[in-house]
Amino acid sequence: MPGMHRALLTALVLAGVAAPLRADRQSIEEVLEAARAAREAERASLRPEVESILAGVLEASAEHNQREVDRLRKKIVDLGTGAGLVLIDMLDPGLNAPLGIERRAREAAQVLGSMHGMALLPPLLAIAEEGSLEGRPRAIAVLGHWPDPAIVGPRLERIYESGRQRDREAALSALAQLGGESAERVFASALSSTDRDRVEQALIELGRFPDPELAVLVGPLIEDLERCAEFLAPLLDFFAGQPSELTVERAASLLVLVAARKLSDEQSVELLERLGTFDLDLRDELDERLEVLQGIQRRSVAEAASVCRARLGDAKALRSLEDYYTDRIDNSRDKEDPKPYGARAQMYLRVGRPKKAERDFDRAIVLDGGWGGFVDRDYYIGLARARAQQGKLSPAAKALEAAKLNQKEREQLAGDGDFAELVDSRYGTVLTEG
């Protein structure tokens, strides 16, 4: 009997404890369900307003009214997490969505980058990992703006390691923005990879999103001149984004590639002219190596070395270039020949003198028109570039109109940094519309 009493007592005690536990569990579930219901109700109530504001954003964007775009985007952000959930519903319309729906999805991603309510994270991660071919990269890009790398970094790292090519590229870009331990592991792996595409993309992304802690990972590649030669173009893009990483000593070491013929003449010219765009002191080994390159027999490379020195502040190099091209004008048999003026104009662009370039392009156009009315389009494009570099956007657009560009040329120039301000202005339609 004592054993039966103990068993009965135990059962009664457990029943007494279990009852409030079941009640507590039920009350928690009810609270969570009520919260979900409230969130869904908020989402439904906000949907018409969010859709209306987003339509206004797209309209303002088409009119290149950036101030209005920014104002309306902030208005959506201020509506809170419920508005963010509405945007997430628009984020992945699937493949082959109509153009208007696709534009709305891209704009939704832009706004979501400024919204960080925790309720947004699960659906964003779900799209990033399981969405459509178009939706996944878009959600991954949004996650790149998340304020806590420790939360989303490991998930992005997993996508980079096992995802499809496009998802990996999006994850690498997002990690470059996030930083943190996951980003360090991924970029260290990418930069040491034997996969050329991975190395190139890593350098480009680190240039787009400067982060001193990630930039140090590029050090071993920079010290390896063979790899510098192999990845010259993306390495220069990296330095353009993180100019503090290009020291005078590193610039001088890169010139060894030119002297040792590790680069083609075309690559050597690109290296020299891009080095001239950095804020470097013309001293020590850099000065000495540029002086040597000015005297070599490879004409295009020697001239590029002079251009580099001129851009870095060497007045003697600038005078030498001006004298050379002015002599070509003075000694031309045909004083009405536009080519010498066009050549000097191009030189002025290369050394960062757009005002003088504009004057010479104007002269070349006048002379070329006198040869039968047909003007070389390169003169108009050069004139537009010189004007755009001076911030003369309306005159630059007029020069581009006169060039009568085809679709491929418009697309190419629209992606050119010299025309970035023009493209973002109300005159940008000269390049963005047919």
N, C-alpha and C positions, 0 to 999 in steps of 0.2 A: 504493500500500500504506500509506504513512503516514496517509492520510486514513481508510482502513479501520480502522487501528489506533486512531486517535483516536475514531472512532465506537463501536468495540467497547469501548474503555476507558470512554467516557462512559456507555454502556448499563450496564456492570458497576457503575460508581459509583452511578448512579441506582437501580439495582436494590438495591444495598446500603443506600442511604438509605431507599428506599421501604418496604423490609421492616420496619424498626423503627417507621416512621410508621404502617403498617397495624396493627402489633401494638399501638402506643400507642392508636390510635383504637379498636381493638377492646376494649382493656382499659378505656378510659373509658366506652364504651357498656355494657360489662358492669357496671362500677361503678354507673352510673346506673340500669341495669335492676335491679340488686340492691337499690339504695336504694328504687326504686319498689315492688319486691316487698315489701320490709320494711315500707314505709309502708302498703301495702294489708293486710298481715298484721296490723299494729298496729291499723288501722282496724277490721278484722273482729273482732279480739279485744276491742276496747273497746266495740263497738256495744251489746252487752247491758247493760253497766254504764251507759253514757251514757243509753240509753233508760230504764232504771230510775230513774236520778237525775232525769231530765227529767220523768218522770211524777210524782215526788215534788214537784218545783218547781210543777207545775200544780196539784197537790192543795193545797199550802201557799198558793199564790196565791188559790185559791178560798176558802180559810179566812181570807184577809187576814192571814196570818202572815208579815210581811215579813222578819223576822229569819231564819226558816227558809228562805225563798226566797233570801235573800242567801247563806246558808251553803251551800245546795246548788248555786247557780250557781258559787260559788267552787270547790267541789269538782270541778265539770266543768272549769273553767279550769285547775285544777292538774293535770289528767290530760294536758294538753299538746296539741300539734298534731294528734295522731291523733284525739283527741276532737273537735277542731274540724272535721276532715274528716267525721266522723260527723254533726255538726250541719249541715254544708253539704249533706249528702245529704237532710236534712229540710227545707231552706230553701225549696225550690220544689216543692211537691206538685202544682202545676198549678191550672187553673181548677176551680171547683166542688168543691173537696176537702171531705170531711166536716168538720164543725165541730171535732171533736177533733184531727184532723190539722192543720187550719188554726191552732188554738191552739198546737199543738206547734211549728209553723213559726215563729210569732211569738216564742215563747219561745226557740227556737234562735237567732233573730236577736239577741235581747237578750244572750244569753251570748256569741255571736260578737263582739259589740262590744268585749269585753274580751280577745280573743285575736288575736295579731298575728304568728303564725308565717308566714314567707315562703311556705311550701308552701300556705297558705290563699288567697293572693292570686290565682293564676290561676283557680281554680274560682269564686271570688267575682266576679271581673271577667267571667267567661264568663256567669254568671247575670245580672249587672247589664246586660249588653249583649244577651244572646240568650235570656234566660229567658222565662217566661210573663208574662202581664199582671200577675199577683199577685207573682210571684217577683222581677221586676226591681226594683221599688221597695224590696222588702225587702233585697235584696243591696246596693243603692245606700245604704240607710240604714246598713248595717253598715260600708261603706267610709268613711262619715263619721267613724268612730272610729279610722281608721288613723293611726298616730303620725307618718307622714312625708307631708305634703301634696304634696311634689314627686313622689312616686311615683304617687299615685292622683288628684291634682288635675286634671292634663290630661285623664284619661279621663272624669272627672265633668264637666269643662268641655265636652267633646265631646258627652256625653249631653245636657247642658242646651241646647246649641246646635241639636242635630238630633233629639233624642228626642221621644217622644210627651208629651202634656201631663202625665200623671201621673208619668212618668219625669223630666221637667224639674223638676217640683215637688220630687221626692225628691232630685234632684241639687243643687238650690239649697239645700235644708235641710242636706244633707251637707257642701256647701262652706262654709256658715256655721259649721259645727262645726270644719271642718278649718283654715280660714284659708289663708294663703299667696297666691302670685301668681295662681294660677288663680281663686281666690275673689275677689280684688280686681278682676280683669278682668270676671268675670261680674256682680258686684254693681254695679260702675260702669256697666255696660251696662244692667242691669235698672232701676236707679234713674233713668236718663235716658231710659228707653224711653217711647214714646207708648202702649204697651200698658198699660192701667190694671191689669190683673190681675198683670202682672209687677212693677210698682212696689209694689203692695199686698203681694204675697208676699215681696218683698225686705225691706220694712220689718218685716213680721211675723217673718221668720226671723232678722233681725238683733236683734230684741228677744228672741227665744227663746234665742239663743246669743251672748251679749255678747262682742265682740271690739273693743277700742279701735281697732285698725288698720283694721277694716272700718267702724266707726261713723263715722269722719271722712268717708266717702263720702256720708253723708246730709246733710252740711253745706249743699251748694248747694240742696237741696230745702227745707231749713228756712228758708233766707234768702229763698225765693220764697213770699210770703204767698198768692198765688193757688194754688200747688200745695199749700201747707199746708192750705188750705180744702178742696181736692179730695180730699186723702188724710188727713183729720183723724183718723179712727178708727185706721187702721194706724199713723199717726205717734205717736199716744198709746200704742199697744201697744209701739212701739219705745222710747219714753221709759220706759215701765214696766219694760222689760227692761234698759235702760241709763240709769238715772236720773241718772248724772253728766253726761249729755249735755243735760239740761234745766237750763240755768242760769236765774237770776232774770231776766236780760235776755231770754232766749229766751221764757220764760213771759210776760213783759210784752208782747213783740211779738205773741204769739199772741192776746192780748186785743184787739189792734187788729181782729182778724177779727170779734169780737163787737160792738164799738162801731161798726164800719163796716157792719154787717149783711151780712157776707160769709157768715154761717152762719145756718141756721134757728134758731128759738128752742130746738128740741130739741137741735141740735148745740151751741149755746152753753151750754146747761145741762150737757151731757156734758163739754164742755171745762172749764168752771169747777169742777165737782165732782171731776173727775179731777185737776186741778191741785192741789186741796186735799189729795190723798193723797201728794204729793211732799214731800220735806224741803227746803222753800224758805224763805228769809228774807223776811218780809213787810216789804219796804223799797223805797225809791226808786220807780221807775216802776211796779213791780208793785203796790205799796201804793196809789199814786195812782189807777191805772186800775181797780182793784177797788172803790175808794171811789166813783168815778164811776158804775160799773155798778150799785152798790147803790141808786143814786138814780134809775135810769131807770124808765120807765113800764111796761116789759114785766115783769109780776109774777114769772113763773117764772124769768126771767133774773136779775132783781134779787135774788130769794131765793137763787138758786144762787151769786151773788157773795158773799152773806152766809155761806152754808155754806162756801164756799172760805176766806173770812177766818177763820171759826171753827175750821176744821180746821188752819189755819196758825198758830193760837195767839192769835187776837184774842178776848179774853174779852168785850169789849163786843158784838161781833157775835153771840157765842153767847147772851149774856143777852137780846139783842134778839129772837132767834129763839125762845128759851124763853118770853119774855113774850108774844109774839104767839100762840103755840099754847096757852099756859096761859089767856090771856084767852078764847080760843075755848071752852075747857072751862068756865071760870067763867061765861061769858055764854050758854051753851047753854040754850035753853028747857027741854029735856028733860034732866035730870041723869042719866038712865039711857041716854043716847045714846052708843053706843060709838065713833062716828065721830071725834069730837074727840080721843079717846085714841089711836085708831089713827093719826090724822094726826100727833100729837106723837111717837108711837113711830117713825114713818117718819122724822121730822126728826132724832130722836136717832141713828138708824142712819146718816143722811147725814153727820152731824157727828162720827161715830166714838165714840158713847156707847152701846155695846150694852147695858150693865147697866141704864141708865135706859130704853132701848127695851124690854127684856124686861119690866120692871115695867108699862109702859103697855100692851104687847100682852096681858099677862095680864089686866089690867083690862078691855080691850076685849073679850076673849073671854068673860069672865064676864058683862059687860053684854049682849053680843050673844046669848048663850045664853038670857038672860032674855026675849028678844023672841020666843020661840017654839021655842027649842031648836036652830035652825039657825045655825051660826056661819060667818061669811065666811072662806073658806079662806085669803085673803090674810093674815088675822091669825095663823093657825097658821104659815104660811110665814115671815112676818116674825118671829114668836117663835122659830122654828127658826134663822133667820139670826142673830138676836141671841145665841142660846145658842151657836151654832157659832163665832161670832166671839170668844166668851169661852172656847172650848175645852170647852164642856159638851156633849160628843158624844152621850151617851145621852139626856139630856133633849131635845136637838135632834132626834134620831131619833124620839122619841115625839111631838113636835109635828108632824113630817112625816107620821107614821102617821095622826094625827088629821085631817090635811088631806085624806086620801083622794085622793091624786094619781092622775091618769091616766098612761098610758105616756109620752105626749109631755111632760108636765110633769116627770115623773121624769128623763127624758133631759136636759131643759133645765137642771134644777137640778144634775144630776150634773156638768155642764160648767161650773158657776158656781164661781168661785174661792173664794167664802165657804164652800163645802161640800167643798172639796178634801180637807181633813183627815178629814172625816166619811166621804167615799167610800173613802178608803184604810184606814179603820178597820174593825173587826168590825161596826160599826153601818151600814156603807155599803150593805148589802143593801136598806135602806129606799128607796134610789134606784136601785140597780143591778139589782134583781130585781122582777118583777111581782107 
